[in-house]
Amino acid sequence: MKMTLHIDEALLERVTAIYGCESKTAAVALALGEMERRHSLRSYADRGLGLSASELREAVDPAYDLMASRYGTASPAKTASKTASKSHGRRSAR
């Protein structure tokens, strides 16, 4: 859809450069998508996931190492196989 918008040019240029957007349209689409994503996250925070405390505890493999995963030192095959074996019998999130 084509439309005319009044956007802070300096802000648009900064966002385009920071995120490597190929065009102004891509930067605006990225920003709108981010706002939608944030709304969804806030919605989850407000509603919760519909799981009890014990279900939440069971949903995470005790051997899972967030920092190792974040910094690439975790073994993907090992993590994937543990996750697959744990997920059988678990209730799905709503």
PyMOL Python script that loads the backbone (N, CA, C, O; Angstrom):
from pymol import cmd

cmd.read_pdbstr("""\
ATOM      1  N   MET A   1       0.856  -1.156   0.000  1.00  0.00           N
ATOM      2  CA  MET A   1       0.000   0.000   0.000  1.00  0.00           C
ATOM      3  C   MET A   1       0.912   1.232   0.000  1.00  0.00           C
ATOM      4  O   MET A   1       1.876   1.304   0.762  1.00  0.00           O
ATOM      5  N   LYS A   2       0.606   2.151  -0.825  1.00  0.00           N
ATOM      6  CA  LYS A   2       1.386   3.370  -0.914  1.00  0.00           C
ATOM      7  C   LYS A   2       0.720   4.445  -0.079  1.00  0.00           C
ATOM      8  O   LYS A   2      -0.497   4.615  -0.141  1.00  0.00           O
ATOM      9  N   MET A   3       1.527   5.191   0.724  1.00  0.00           N
ATOM     10  CA  MET A   3       0.974   6.268   1.532  1.00  0.00           C
ATOM     11  C   MET A   3       2.062   7.291   1.840  1.00  0.00           C
ATOM     12  O   MET A   3       3.256   7.018   1.724  1.00  0.00           O
ATOM     13  N   THR A   4       1.619   8.450   2.228  1.00  0.00           N
ATOM     14  CA  THR A   4       2.544   9.518   2.607  1.00  0.00           C
ATOM     15  C   THR A   4       2.599   9.591   4.121  1.00  0.00           C
ATOM     16  O   THR A   4       1.569   9.657   4.793  1.00  0.00           O
ATOM     17  N   LEU A   5       3.819   9.578   4.651  1.00  0.00           N
ATOM     18  CA  LEU A   5       4.019   9.633   6.100  1.00  0.00           C
ATOM     19  C   LEU A   5       5.032  10.721   6.427  1.00  0.00           C
ATOM     20  O   LEU A   5       5.926  11.014   5.632  1.00  0.00           O
ATOM     21  N   HIS A   6       4.887  11.300   7.578  1.00  0.00           N
ATOM     22  CA  HIS A   6       5.873  12.263   8.078  1.00  0.00           C
ATOM     23  C   HIS A   6       6.685  11.540   9.142  1.00  0.00           C
ATOM     24  O   HIS A   6       6.203  11.301  10.249  1.00  0.00           O
ATOM     25  N   ILE A   7       7.922  11.195   8.795  1.00  0.00           N
ATOM     26  CA  ILE A   7       8.793  10.423   9.677  1.00  0.00           C
ATOM     27  C   ILE A   7      10.073  11.207   9.909  1.00  0.00           C
ATOM     28  O   ILE A   7      10.605  11.833   8.992  1.00  0.00           O
ATOM     29  N   ASP A   8      10.560  11.168  11.138  1.00  0.00           N
ATOM     30  CA  ASP A   8      11.835  11.807  11.485  1.00  0.00           C
ATOM     31  C   ASP A   8      12.924  11.163  10.622  1.00  0.00           C
ATOM     32  O   ASP A   8      13.269   9.998  10.822  1.00  0.00           O
ATOM     33  N   GLU A   9      13.458  11.916   9.672  1.00  0.00           N
ATOM     34  CA  GLU A   9      14.423  11.390   8.703  1.00  0.00           C
ATOM     35  C   GLU A   9      15.693  10.875   9.380  1.00  0.00           C
ATOM     36  O   GLU A   9      16.228   9.838   8.987  1.00  0.00           O
ATOM     37  N   ALA A  10      16.175  11.591  10.389  1.00  0.00           N
ATOM     38  CA  ALA A  10      17.393  11.158  11.079  1.00  0.00           C
ATOM     39  C   ALA A  10      17.165   9.829  11.800  1.00  0.00           C
ATOM     40  O   ALA A  10      18.022   8.945  11.772  1.00  0.00           O
ATOM     41  N   LEU A  11      16.023   9.696  12.436  1.00  0.00           N
ATOM     42  CA  LEU A  11      15.692   8.444  13.122  1.00  0.00           C
ATOM     43  C   LEU A  11      15.584   7.305  12.117  1.00  0.00           C
ATOM     44  O   LEU A  11      16.094   6.210  12.356  1.00  0.00           O
ATOM     45  N   LEU A  12      14.931   7.559  11.012  1.00  0.00           N
ATOM     46  CA  LEU A  12      14.786   6.545   9.976  1.00  0.00           C
ATOM     47  C   LEU A  12      16.148   6.113   9.445  1.00  0.00           C
ATOM     48  O   LEU A  12      16.382   4.921   9.243  1.00  0.00           O
ATOM     49  N   GLU A  13      17.030   7.047   9.220  1.00  0.00           N
ATOM     50  CA  GLU A  13      18.383   6.729   8.738  1.00  0.00           C
ATOM     51  C   GLU A  13      19.156   5.911   9.769  1.00  0.00           C
ATOM     52  O   GLU A  13      19.854   4.962   9.412  1.00  0.00           O
ATOM     53  N   ARG A  14      19.033   6.275  11.058  1.00  0.00           N
ATOM     54  CA  ARG A  14      19.733   5.519  12.119  1.00  0.00           C
ATOM     55  C   ARG A  14      19.233   4.083  12.173  1.00  0.00           C
ATOM     56  O   ARG A  14      20.032   3.149  12.237  1.00  0.00           O
ATOM     57  N   VAL A  15      17.910   3.900  12.147  1.00  0.00           N
ATOM     58  CA  VAL A  15      17.329   2.550  12.200  1.00  0.00           C
ATOM     59  C   VAL A  15      17.752   1.752  10.972  1.00  0.00           C
ATOM     60  O   VAL A  15      18.096   0.575  11.082  1.00  0.00           O
ATOM     61  N   THR A  16      17.726   2.386   9.811  1.00  0.00           N
ATOM     62  CA  THR A  16      18.129   1.719   8.579  1.00  0.00           C
ATOM     63  C   THR A  16      19.577   1.241   8.672  1.00  0.00           C
ATOM     64  O   THR A  16      19.888   0.120   8.271  1.00  0.00           O
ATOM     65  N   ALA A  17      20.458   2.086   9.200  1.00  0.00           N
ATOM     66  CA  ALA A  17      21.869   1.731   9.330  1.00  0.00           C
ATOM     67  C   ALA A  17      22.088   0.670  10.412  1.00  0.00           C
ATOM     68  O   ALA A  17      22.818  -0.297  10.195  1.00  0.00           O
ATOM     69  N   ILE A  18      21.461   0.848  11.569  1.00  0.00           N
ATOM     70  CA  ILE A  18      21.655  -0.080  12.685  1.00  0.00           C
ATOM     71  C   ILE A  18      21.244  -1.495  12.301  1.00  0.00           C
ATOM     72  O   ILE A  18      21.958  -2.452  12.600  1.00  0.00           O
ATOM     73  N   TYR A  19      20.107  -1.632  11.644  1.00  0.00           N
ATOM     74  CA  TYR A  19      19.580  -2.952  11.331  1.00  0.00           C
ATOM     75  C   TYR A  19      19.885  -3.418   9.914  1.00  0.00           C
ATOM     76  O   TYR A  19      19.466  -4.505   9.515  1.00  0.00           O
ATOM     77  N   GLY A  20      20.607  -2.611   9.158  1.00  0.00           N
ATOM     78  CA  GLY A  20      21.005  -3.016   7.811  1.00  0.00           C
ATOM     79  C   GLY A  20      19.849  -3.161   6.842  1.00  0.00           C
ATOM     80  O   GLY A  20      19.880  -4.003   5.944  1.00  0.00           O
ATOM     81  N   CYS A  21      18.834  -2.340   7.027  1.00  0.00           N
ATOM     82  CA  CYS A  21      17.673  -2.394   6.126  1.00  0.00           C
ATOM     83  C   CYS A  21      18.084  -1.907   4.746  1.00  0.00           C
ATOM     84  O   CYS A  21      18.866  -0.965   4.617  1.00  0.00           O
ATOM     85  N   GLU A  22      17.557  -2.550   3.723  1.00  0.00           N
ATOM     86  CA  GLU A  22      17.919  -2.195   2.352  1.00  0.00           C
ATOM     87  C   GLU A  22      17.159  -0.996   1.832  1.00  0.00           C
ATOM     88  O   GLU A  22      17.524  -0.417   0.809  1.00  0.00           O
ATOM     89  N   SER A  23      16.088  -0.615   2.541  1.00  0.00           N
ATOM     90  CA  SER A  23      15.289   0.523   2.079  1.00  0.00           C
ATOM     91  C   SER A  23      14.564   1.143   3.264  1.00  0.00           C
ATOM     92  O   SER A  23      14.517   0.571   4.354  1.00  0.00           O
ATOM     93  N   LYS A  24      14.004   2.314   3.033  1.00  0.00           N
ATOM     94  CA  LYS A  24      13.199   2.967   4.065  1.00  0.00           C
ATOM     95  C   LYS A  24      11.943   2.143   4.340  1.00  0.00           C
ATOM     96  O   LYS A  24      11.500   2.033   5.483  1.00  0.00           O
ATOM     97  N   THR A  25      11.382   1.572   3.289  1.00  0.00           N
ATOM     98  CA  THR A  25      10.193   0.728   3.446  1.00  0.00           C
ATOM     99  C   THR A  25      10.509  -0.467   4.345  1.00  0.00           C
ATOM    100  O   THR A  25       9.704  -0.831   5.203  1.00  0.00           O
ATOM    101  N   ALA A  26      11.687  -1.080   4.147  1.00  0.00           N
ATOM    102  CA  ALA A  26      12.083  -2.220   4.973  1.00  0.00           C
ATOM    103  C   ALA A  26      12.256  -1.798   6.429  1.00  0.00           C
ATOM    104  O   ALA A  26      11.907  -2.552   7.338  1.00  0.00           O
ATOM    105  N   ALA A  27      12.790  -0.601   6.657  1.00  0.00           N
ATOM    106  CA  ALA A  27      12.971  -0.105   8.026  1.00  0.00           C
ATOM    107  C   ALA A  27      11.623   0.126   8.706  1.00  0.00           C
ATOM    108  O   ALA A  27      11.457  -0.213   9.878  1.00  0.00           O
ATOM    109  N   VAL A  28      10.670   0.693   7.990  1.00  0.00           N
ATOM    110  CA  VAL A  28       9.337   0.931   8.553  1.00  0.00           C
ATOM    111  C   VAL A  28       8.655  -0.410   8.828  1.00  0.00           C
ATOM    112  O   VAL A  28       8.021  -0.579   9.869  1.00  0.00           O
ATOM    113  N   ALA A  29       8.781  -1.359   7.907  1.00  0.00           N
ATOM    114  CA  ALA A  29       8.180  -2.686   8.103  1.00  0.00           C
ATOM    115  C   ALA A  29       8.799  -3.377   9.316  1.00  0.00           C
ATOM    116  O   ALA A  29       8.092  -4.020  10.092  1.00  0.00           O
ATOM    117  N   LEU A  30      10.110  -3.247   9.480  1.00  0.00           N
ATOM    118  CA  LEU A  30      10.791  -3.825  10.642  1.00  0.00           C
ATOM    119  C   LEU A  30      10.265  -3.206  11.933  1.00  0.00           C
ATOM    120  O   LEU A  30       9.977  -3.920  12.893  1.00  0.00           O
ATOM    121  N   ALA A  31      10.141  -1.898  11.960  1.00  0.00           N
ATOM    122  CA  ALA A  31       9.654  -1.199  13.155  1.00  0.00           C
ATOM    123  C   ALA A  31       8.224  -1.608  13.494  1.00  0.00           C
ATOM    124  O   ALA A  31       7.904  -1.835  14.661  1.00  0.00           O
ATOM    125  N   LEU A  32       7.368  -1.701  12.488  1.00  0.00           N
ATOM    126  CA  LEU A  32       5.982  -2.117  12.736  1.00  0.00           C
ATOM    127  C   LEU A  32       5.924  -3.554  13.230  1.00  0.00           C
ATOM    128  O   LEU A  32       5.157  -3.871  14.139  1.00  0.00           O
ATOM    129  N   GLY A  33       6.732  -4.422  12.635  1.00  0.00           N
ATOM    130  CA  GLY A  33       6.789  -5.814  13.077  1.00  0.00           C
ATOM    131  C   GLY A  33       7.262  -5.934  14.510  1.00  0.00           C
ATOM    132  O   GLY A  33       6.762  -6.767  15.266  1.00  0.00           O
ATOM    133  N   GLU A  34       8.227  -5.102  14.887  1.00  0.00           N
ATOM    134  CA  GLU A  34       8.740  -5.101  16.259  1.00  0.00           C
ATOM    135  C   GLU A  34       7.665  -4.649  17.244  1.00  0.00           C
ATOM    136  O   GLU A  34       7.541  -5.213  18.331  1.00  0.00           O
ATOM    137  N   MET A  35       6.906  -3.658  16.876  1.00  0.00           N
ATOM    138  CA  MET A  35       5.826  -3.199  17.753  1.00  0.00           C
ATOM    139  C   MET A  35       4.775  -4.297  17.926  1.00  0.00           C
ATOM    140  O   MET A  35       4.254  -4.481  19.026  1.00  0.00           O
ATOM    141  N   GLU A  36       4.464  -5.016  16.868  1.00  0.00           N
ATOM    142  CA  GLU A  36       3.510  -6.121  16.963  1.00  0.00           C
ATOM    143  C   GLU A  36       4.069  -7.237  17.852  1.00  0.00           C
ATOM    144  O   GLU A  36       3.338  -7.818  18.654  1.00  0.00           O
ATOM    145  N   ARG A  37       5.366  -7.534  17.710  1.00  0.00           N
ATOM    146  CA  ARG A  37       6.011  -8.567  18.524  1.00  0.00           C
ATOM    147  C   ARG A  37       5.967  -8.191  20.001  1.00  0.00           C
ATOM    148  O   ARG A  37       5.673  -9.030  20.853  1.00  0.00           O
ATOM    149  N   ARG A  38       6.258  -6.938  20.296  1.00  0.00           N
ATOM    150  CA  ARG A  38       6.230  -6.469  21.691  1.00  0.00           C
ATOM    151  C   ARG A  38       4.820  -6.577  22.279  1.00  0.00           C
ATOM    152  O   ARG A  38       4.651  -6.939  23.444  1.00  0.00           O
ATOM    153  N   HIS A  39       3.824  -6.263  21.475  1.00  0.00           N
ATOM    154  CA  HIS A  39       2.442  -6.382  21.936  1.00  0.00           C
ATOM    155  C   HIS A  39       2.132  -7.837  22.295  1.00  0.00           C
ATOM    156  O   HIS A  39       1.515  -8.107  23.326  1.00  0.00           O
ATOM    157  N   SER A  40       2.557  -8.764  21.450  1.00  0.00           N
ATOM    158  CA  SER A  40       2.334 -10.180  21.720  1.00  0.00           C
ATOM    159  C   SER A  40       3.022 -10.613  23.013  1.00  0.00           C
ATOM    160  O   SER A  40       2.437 -11.342  23.814  1.00  0.00           O
ATOM    161  N   LEU A  41       4.256 -10.168  23.216  1.00  0.00           N
ATOM    162  CA  LEU A  41       4.973 -10.522  24.446  1.00  0.00           C
ATOM    163  C   LEU A  41       4.284  -9.954  25.674  1.00  0.00           C
ATOM    164  O   LEU A  41       4.189 -10.627  26.700  1.00  0.00           O
ATOM    165  N   ARG A  42       3.802  -8.716  25.578  1.00  0.00           N
ATOM    166  CA  ARG A  42       3.066  -8.114  26.702  1.00  0.00           C
ATOM    167  C   ARG A  42       1.791  -8.893  26.980  1.00  0.00           C
ATOM    168  O   ARG A  42       1.397  -9.073  28.132  1.00  0.00           O
ATOM    169  N   SER A  43       1.159  -9.348  25.920  1.00  0.00           N
ATOM    170  CA  SER A  43      -0.064 -10.124  26.053  1.00  0.00           C
ATOM    171  C   SER A  43       0.218 -11.436  26.788  1.00  0.00           C
ATOM    172  O   SER A  43      -0.552 -11.829  27.664  1.00  0.00           O
ATOM    173  N   TYR A  44       1.321 -12.119  26.439  1.00  0.00           N
ATOM    174  CA  TYR A  44       1.703 -13.337  27.152  1.00  0.00           C
ATOM    175  C   TYR A  44       1.983 -13.031  28.621  1.00  0.00           C
ATOM    176  O   TYR A  44       1.587 -13.791  29.505  1.00  0.00           O
ATOM    177  N   ALA A  45       2.657 -11.929  28.875  1.00  0.00           N
ATOM    178  CA  ALA A  45       2.973 -11.557  30.256  1.00  0.00           C
ATOM    179  C   ALA A  45       1.701 -11.288  31.055  1.00  0.00           C
ATOM    180  O   ALA A  45       1.615 -11.650  32.228  1.00  0.00           O
ATOM    181  N   ASP A  46       0.725 -10.660  30.428  1.00  0.00           N
ATOM    182  CA  ASP A  46      -0.540 -10.357  31.110  1.00  0.00           C
ATOM    183  C   ASP A  46      -1.380 -11.615  31.335  1.00  0.00           C
ATOM    184  O   ASP A  46      -1.935 -11.804  32.418  1.00  0.00           O
ATOM    185  N   ARG A  47      -1.475 -12.472  30.321  1.00  0.00           N
ATOM    186  CA  ARG A  47      -2.320 -13.666  30.386  1.00  0.00           C
ATOM    187  C   ARG A  47      -1.620 -14.862  30.995  1.00  0.00           C
ATOM    188  O   ARG A  47      -2.253 -15.708  31.627  1.00  0.00           O
ATOM    189  N   GLY A  48      -0.318 -14.932  30.804  1.00  0.00           N
ATOM    190  CA  GLY A  48       0.413 -16.127  31.188  1.00  0.00           C
ATOM    191  C   GLY A  48       0.307 -17.163  30.084  1.00  0.00           C
ATOM    192  O   GLY A  48      -0.329 -16.928  29.056  1.00  0.00           O
ATOM    193  N   LEU A  49       0.927 -18.296  30.302  1.00  0.00           N
ATOM    194  CA  LEU A  49       0.925 -19.345  29.286  1.00  0.00           C
ATOM    195  C   LEU A  49      -0.150 -20.395  29.536  1.00  0.00           C
ATOM    196  O   LEU A  49      -0.301 -21.328  28.747  1.00  0.00           O
ATOM    197  N   GLY A  50      -0.889 -20.253  30.614  1.00  0.00           N
ATOM    198  CA  GLY A  50      -1.922 -21.228  30.915  1.00  0.00           C
ATOM    199  C   GLY A  50      -1.376 -22.502  31.528  1.00  0.00           C
ATOM    200  O   GLY A  50      -2.042 -23.537  31.492  1.00  0.00           O
ATOM    201  N   LEU A  51      -0.174 -22.446  32.091  1.00  0.00           N
ATOM    202  CA  LEU A  51       0.446 -23.610  32.705  1.00  0.00           C
ATOM    203  C   LEU A  51       0.570 -23.408  34.209  1.00  0.00           C
ATOM    204  O   LEU A  51       0.754 -22.287  34.682  1.00  0.00           O
ATOM    205  N   SER A  52       0.469 -24.491  34.945  1.00  0.00           N
ATOM    206  CA  SER A  52       0.669 -24.407  36.392  1.00  0.00           C
ATOM    207  C   SER A  52       2.166 -24.305  36.681  1.00  0.00           C
ATOM    208  O   SER A  52       2.990 -24.501  35.788  1.00  0.00           O
ATOM    209  N   ALA A  53       2.509 -23.999  37.920  1.00  0.00           N
ATOM    210  CA  ALA A  53       3.922 -23.886  38.308  1.00  0.00           C
ATOM    211  C   ALA A  53       4.657 -25.200  38.060  1.00  0.00           C
ATOM    212  O   ALA A  53       5.794 -25.194  37.587  1.00  0.00           O
ATOM    213  N   SER A  54       4.019 -26.323  38.375  1.00  0.00           N
ATOM    214  CA  SER A  54       4.691 -27.614  38.167  1.00  0.00           C
ATOM    215  C   SER A  54       4.855 -27.906  36.674  1.00  0.00           C
ATOM    216  O   SER A  54       5.866 -28.477  36.265  1.00  0.00           O
ATOM    217  N   GLU A  55       3.871 -27.522  35.857  1.00  0.00           N
ATOM    218  CA  GLU A  55       4.001 -27.717  34.414  1.00  0.00           C
ATOM    219  C   GLU A  55       5.129 -26.854  33.845  1.00  0.00           C
ATOM    220  O   GLU A  55       5.850 -27.287  32.946  1.00  0.00           O
ATOM    221  N   LEU A  56       5.280 -25.652  34.360  1.00  0.00           N
ATOM    222  CA  LEU A  56       6.375 -24.792  33.907  1.00  0.00           C
ATOM    223  C   LEU A  56       7.728 -25.393  34.284  1.00  0.00           C
ATOM    224  O   LEU A  56       8.666 -25.366  33.488  1.00  0.00           O
ATOM    225  N   ARG A  57       7.828 -25.943  35.517  1.00  0.00           N
ATOM    226  CA  ARG A  57       9.080 -26.567  35.939  1.00  0.00           C
ATOM    227  C   ARG A  57       9.410 -27.751  35.043  1.00  0.00           C
ATOM    228  O   ARG A  57      10.569 -27.944  34.677  1.00  0.00           O
ATOM    229  N   GLU A  58       8.415 -28.541  34.686  1.00  0.00           N
ATOM    230  CA  GLU A  58       8.630 -29.723  33.845  1.00  0.00           C
ATOM    231  C   GLU A  58       8.926 -29.354  32.392  1.00  0.00           C
ATOM    232  O   GLU A  58       9.467 -30.173  31.649  1.00  0.00           O
ATOM    233  N   ALA A  59       8.586 -28.157  31.984  1.00  0.00           N
ATOM    234  CA  ALA A  59       8.752 -27.742  30.588  1.00  0.00           C
ATOM    235  C   ALA A  59      10.203 -27.437  30.230  1.00  0.00           C
ATOM    236  O   ALA A  59      10.540 -27.343  29.050  1.00  0.00           O
ATOM    237  N   VAL A  60      11.060 -27.281  31.231  1.00  0.00           N
ATOM    238  CA  VAL A  60      12.454 -26.931  30.973  1.00  0.00           C
ATOM    239  C   VAL A  60      13.350 -28.077  31.415  1.00  0.00           C
ATOM    240  O   VAL A  60      13.260 -28.544  32.550  1.00  0.00           O
ATOM    241  N   ASP A  61      14.204 -28.524  30.523  1.00  0.00           N
ATOM    242  CA  ASP A  61      15.163 -29.576  30.833  1.00  0.00           C
ATOM    243  C   ASP A  61      16.131 -29.039  31.887  1.00  0.00           C
ATOM    244  O   ASP A  61      16.759 -28.005  31.658  1.00  0.00           O
ATOM    245  N   PRO A  62      16.270 -29.708  33.036  1.00  0.00           N
ATOM    246  CA  PRO A  62      17.169 -29.209  34.080  1.00  0.00           C
ATOM    247  C   PRO A  62      18.621 -29.102  33.616  1.00  0.00           C
ATOM    248  O   PRO A  62      19.399 -28.339  34.190  1.00  0.00           O
ATOM    249  N   ALA A  63      18.989 -29.856  32.587  1.00  0.00           N
ATOM    250  CA  ALA A  63      20.359 -29.807  32.077  1.00  0.00           C
ATOM    251  C   ALA A  63      20.562 -28.679  31.068  1.00  0.00           C
ATOM    252  O   ALA A  63      21.683 -28.452  30.612  1.00  0.00           O
ATOM    253  N   TYR A  64      19.494 -27.973  30.718  1.00  0.00           N
ATOM    254  CA  TYR A  64      19.596 -26.892  29.729  1.00  0.00           C
ATOM    255  C   TYR A  64      20.433 -25.751  30.285  1.00  0.00           C
ATOM    256  O   TYR A  64      20.193 -25.277  31.396  1.00  0.00           O
ATOM    257  N   ASP A  65      21.403 -25.321  29.518  1.00  0.00           N
ATOM    258  CA  ASP A  65      22.294 -24.233  29.931  1.00  0.00           C
ATOM    259  C   ASP A  65      22.059 -23.045  28.997  1.00  0.00           C
ATOM    260  O   ASP A  65      22.563 -23.019  27.874  1.00  0.00           O
ATOM    261  N   LEU A  66      21.295 -22.067  29.469  1.00  0.00           N
ATOM    262  CA  LEU A  66      20.946 -20.911  28.650  1.00  0.00           C
ATOM    263  C   LEU A  66      22.188 -20.178  28.157  1.00  0.00           C
ATOM    264  O   LEU A  66      22.282 -19.841  26.977  1.00  0.00           O
ATOM    265  N   MET A  67      23.130 -19.934  29.044  1.00  0.00           N
ATOM    266  CA  MET A  67      24.317 -19.170  28.644  1.00  0.00           C
ATOM    267  C   MET A  67      25.147 -19.939  27.612  1.00  0.00           C
ATOM    268  O   MET A  67      25.662 -19.336  26.670  1.00  0.00           O
ATOM    269  N   ALA A  68      25.283 -21.236  27.772  1.00  0.00           N
ATOM    270  CA  ALA A  68      26.023 -22.028  26.785  1.00  0.00           C
ATOM    271  C   ALA A  68      25.313 -21.985  25.441  1.00  0.00           C
ATOM    272  O   ALA A  68      25.957 -21.890  24.396  1.00  0.00           O
ATOM    273  N   SER A  69      23.987 -22.056  25.467  1.00  0.00           N
ATOM    274  CA  SER A  69      23.212 -21.979  24.234  1.00  0.00           C
ATOM    275  C   SER A  69      23.376 -20.613  23.583  1.00  0.00           C
ATOM    276  O   SER A  69      23.551 -20.508  22.369  1.00  0.00           O
ATOM    277  N   ARG A  70      23.317 -19.573  24.401  1.00  0.00           N
ATOM    278  CA  ARG A  70      23.420 -18.200  23.903  1.00  0.00           C
ATOM    279  C   ARG A  70      24.771 -17.937  23.265  1.00  0.00           C
ATOM    280  O   ARG A  70      24.855 -17.233  22.259  1.00  0.00           O
ATOM    281  N   TYR A  71      25.838 -18.498  23.843  1.00  0.00           N
ATOM    282  CA  TYR A  71      27.184 -18.225  23.344  1.00  0.00           C
ATOM    283  C   TYR A  71      27.728 -19.325  22.458  1.00  0.00           C
ATOM    284  O   TYR A  71      28.910 -19.322  22.114  1.00  0.00           O
ATOM    285  N   GLY A  72      26.868 -20.273  22.081  1.00  0.00           N
ATOM    286  CA  GLY A  72      27.260 -21.279  21.099  1.00  0.00           C
ATOM    287  C   GLY A  72      28.155 -22.377  21.618  1.00  0.00           C
ATOM    288  O   GLY A  72      28.813 -23.046  20.821  1.00  0.00           O
ATOM    289  N   THR A  73      28.209 -22.594  22.925  1.00  0.00           N
ATOM    290  CA  THR A  73      29.060 -23.645  23.446  1.00  0.00           C
ATOM    291  C   THR A  73      28.281 -24.913  23.767  1.00  0.00           C
ATOM    292  O   THR A  73      28.872 -25.919  24.158  1.00  0.00           O
ATOM    293  N   ALA A  74      26.959 -24.876  23.606  1.00  0.00           N
ATOM    294  CA  ALA A  74      26.129 -26.060  23.857  1.00  0.00           C
ATOM    295  C   ALA A  74      26.125 -26.945  22.621  1.00  0.00           C
ATOM    296  O   ALA A  74      26.262 -26.457  21.498  1.00  0.00           O
ATOM    297  N   SER A  75      25.973 -28.216  22.826  1.00  0.00           N
ATOM    298  CA  SER A  75      25.905 -29.159  21.718  1.00  0.00           C
ATOM    299  C   SER A  75      24.471 -29.219  21.202  1.00  0.00           C
ATOM    300  O   SER A  75      23.592 -29.702  21.915  1.00  0.00           O
ATOM    301  N   PRO A  76      24.206 -28.739  19.975  1.00  0.00           N
ATOM    302  CA  PRO A  76      22.836 -28.720  19.449  1.00  0.00           C
ATOM    303  C   PRO A  76      22.206 -30.107  19.396  1.00  0.00           C
ATOM    304  O   PRO A  76      21.027 -30.253  19.720  1.00  0.00           O
ATOM    305  N   ALA A  77      22.966 -31.134  18.993  1.00  0.00           N
ATOM    306  CA  ALA A  77      22.409 -32.482  18.880  1.00  0.00           C
ATOM    307  C   ALA A  77      21.991 -33.002  20.250  1.00  0.00           C
ATOM    308  O   ALA A  77      20.926 -33.604  20.390  1.00  0.00           O
ATOM    309  N   LYS A  78      22.816 -32.773  21.249  1.00  0.00           N
ATOM    310  CA  LYS A  78      22.513 -33.240  22.600  1.00  0.00           C
ATOM    311  C   LYS A  78      21.282 -32.511  23.142  1.00  0.00           C
ATOM    312  O   LYS A  78      20.399 -33.135  23.731  1.00  0.00           O
ATOM    313  N   THR A  79      21.225 -31.199  22.944  1.00  0.00           N
ATOM    314  CA  THR A  79      20.095 -30.407  23.416  1.00  0.00           C
ATOM    315  C   THR A  79      18.818 -30.834  22.712  1.00  0.00           C
ATOM    316  O   THR A  79      17.779 -30.972  23.358  1.00  0.00           O
ATOM    317  N   ALA A  80      18.872 -31.045  21.404  1.00  0.00           N
ATOM    318  CA  ALA A  80      17.686 -31.417  20.633  1.00  0.00           C
ATOM    319  C   ALA A  80      17.166 -32.783  21.053  1.00  0.00           C
ATOM    320  O   ALA A  80      15.954 -32.967  21.170  1.00  0.00           O
ATOM    321  N   SER A  81      18.057 -33.751  21.284  1.00  0.00           N
ATOM    322  CA  SER A  81      17.597 -35.085  21.654  1.00  0.00           C
ATOM    323  C   SER A  81      16.965 -35.079  23.031  1.00  0.00           C
ATOM    324  O   SER A  81      15.981 -35.785  23.251  1.00  0.00           O
ATOM    325  N   LYS A  82      17.499 -34.306  23.967  1.00  0.00           N
ATOM    326  CA  LYS A  82      16.902 -34.222  25.303  1.00  0.00           C
ATOM    327  C   LYS A  82      15.537 -33.560  25.225  1.00  0.00           C
ATOM    328  O   LYS A  82      14.588 -34.012  25.867  1.00  0.00           O
ATOM    329  N   THR A  83      15.434 -32.506  24.452  1.00  0.00           N
ATOM    330  CA  THR A  83      14.163 -31.794  24.318  1.00  0.00           C
ATOM    331  C   THR A  83      13.111 -32.702  23.708  1.00  0.00           C
ATOM    332  O   THR A  83      11.969 -32.712  24.167  1.00  0.00           O
ATOM    333  N   ALA A  84      13.471 -33.463  22.686  1.00  0.00           N
ATOM    334  CA  ALA A  84      12.521 -34.350  22.019  1.00  0.00           C
ATOM    335  C   ALA A  84      12.033 -35.439  22.968  1.00  0.00           C
ATOM    336  O   ALA A  84      10.846 -35.766  22.983  1.00  0.00           O
ATOM    337  N   SER A  85      12.941 -36.000  23.759  1.00  0.00           N
ATOM    338  CA  SER A  85      12.522 -37.068  24.657  1.00  0.00           C
ATOM    339  C   SER A  85      11.666 -36.538  25.794  1.00  0.00           C
ATOM    340  O   SER A  85      10.802 -37.262  26.288  1.00  0.00           O
ATOM    341  N   LYS A  86      11.873 -35.310  26.224  1.00  0.00           N
ATOM    342  CA  LYS A  86      11.092 -34.723  27.312  1.00  0.00           C
ATOM    343  C   LYS A  86       9.714 -34.276  26.851  1.00  0.00           C
ATOM    344  O   LYS A  86       8.782 -34.259  27.655  1.00  0.00           O
ATOM    345  N   SER A  87       9.554 -33.914  25.580  1.00  0.00           N
ATOM    346  CA  SER A  87       8.317 -33.287  25.130  1.00  0.00           C
ATOM    347  C   SER A  87       7.168 -34.263  24.946  1.00  0.00           C
ATOM    348  O   SER A  87       6.028 -33.836  24.765  1.00  0.00           O
ATOM    349  N   HIS A  88       7.441 -35.579  24.988  1.00  0.00           N
ATOM    350  CA  HIS A  88       6.348 -36.531  24.753  1.00  0.00           C
ATOM    351  C   HIS A  88       5.430 -36.522  25.949  1.00  0.00           C
ATOM    352  O   HIS A  88       6.132 -36.626  26.955  1.00  0.00           O
ATOM    353  N   GLY A  89       4.362 -36.453  26.206  1.00  0.00           N
ATOM    354  CA  GLY A  89       3.555 -36.474  27.385  1.00  0.00           C
ATOM    355  C   GLY A  89       3.353 -35.102  28.002  1.00  0.00           C
ATOM    356  O   GLY A  89       2.630 -34.981  28.991  1.00  0.00           O
ATOM    357  N   ARG A  90       3.959 -34.081  27.459  1.00  0.00           N
ATOM    358  CA  ARG A  90       3.759 -32.742  27.994  1.00  0.00           C
ATOM    359  C   ARG A  90       2.590 -32.092  27.306  1.00  0.00           C
ATOM    360  O   ARG A  90       2.398 -32.236  26.098  1.00  0.00           O
ATOM    361  N   ARG A  91       1.811 -31.376  28.082  1.00  0.00           N
ATOM    362  CA  ARG A  91       0.665 -30.652  27.538  1.00  0.00           C
ATOM    363  C   ARG A  91       1.163 -29.509  26.662  1.00  0.00           C
ATOM    364  O   ARG A  91       2.143 -28.850  27.011  1.00  0.00           O
ATOM    365  N   SER A  92       0.521 -29.268  25.556  1.00  0.00           N
ATOM    366  CA  SER A  92       0.932 -28.168  24.687  1.00  0.00           C
ATOM    367  C   SER A  92       0.424 -26.835  25.247  1.00  0.00           C
ATOM    368  O   SER A  92      -0.615 -26.768  25.904  1.00  0.00           O
ATOM    369  N   ALA A  93       1.197 -25.775  24.962  1.00  0.00           N
ATOM    370  CA  ALA A  93       0.804 -24.429  25.414  1.00  0.00           C
ATOM    371  C   ALA A  93      -0.403 -23.959  24.618  1.00  0.00           C
ATOM    372  O   ALA A  93      -0.571 -24.334  23.458  1.00  0.00           O
ATOM    373  N   ARG A  94      -1.224 -23.156  25.226  1.00  0.00           N
ATOM    374  CA  ARG A  94      -2.435 -22.683  24.550  1.00  0.00           C
ATOM    375  C   ARG A  94      -2.188 -21.512  23.690  1.00  0.00           C
ATOM    376  O   ARG A  94      -3.114 -21.004  23.058  1.00  0.00           O
TER     377      ARG A  94
END
""", "prot")
cmd.dss("prot")
cmd.show_as("cartoon", "prot")
cmd.util.cbc("prot")
cmd.orient("prot")
